[in-house]
Amino acid sequence: MKEEFADLIVQHKALIYKVSKLYTNTLEDEQDLFQEIVFQLWKSYSSFKGEAKITTWMYRVGMNTAIASLNKKKRAVSTITPIEIPDVIDDNSTQVQENIDALYKAIKRLNVIDRGVTLLFLEGNSYKQIGEIMGYTENNVGTRMGRIREKLKQLM
């Protein structure tokens, strides 16, 4: 079971990293949250029944852990650290890079639930999949996404 779990973490560490990065502002907090998510995944691994995809379960545990961590620390996000994006854009596309940076800054300013919904959407999940992970109906996710889009427009 330990080897199977370790393989699972190695295979899906990018998923855990994305959740950790989205809900933290410093590298130290990101690493702490990453470890806490792995710990929570380990604690609940034996109870995973396979009723959902493994990634759905991992997102759910990861986001719940991140939200609980934020609530426990009772801290507001006061500074925004832009997410580093690999430099795959032409030098002539500085406006595109600025737009991407502005989008990620705006996402960081959303409440924790909306950040999670946005992350899942940007990962290419359908409204149905997002609903399964977050515990909402497909229609509720659609409504939320509409509101999130409007909020992001205001923040940018």
Secondary structure, 3 states (H helix, E strand, C coil): CHHHHHHHHHHCHHHHHHHHHHCCCCHHHHHHHHHHHHHHHHHHHCCCCCCCCHHHHHHHHHHHHHHHHHHHHCCCCCCCCCCCCCCCCCHHHHHHHHHHHHHHHHHHCCCHHHHHHHHHHHCCCCHHHHHHHHCCCHHHHHHHHHHHHHHHHHHC
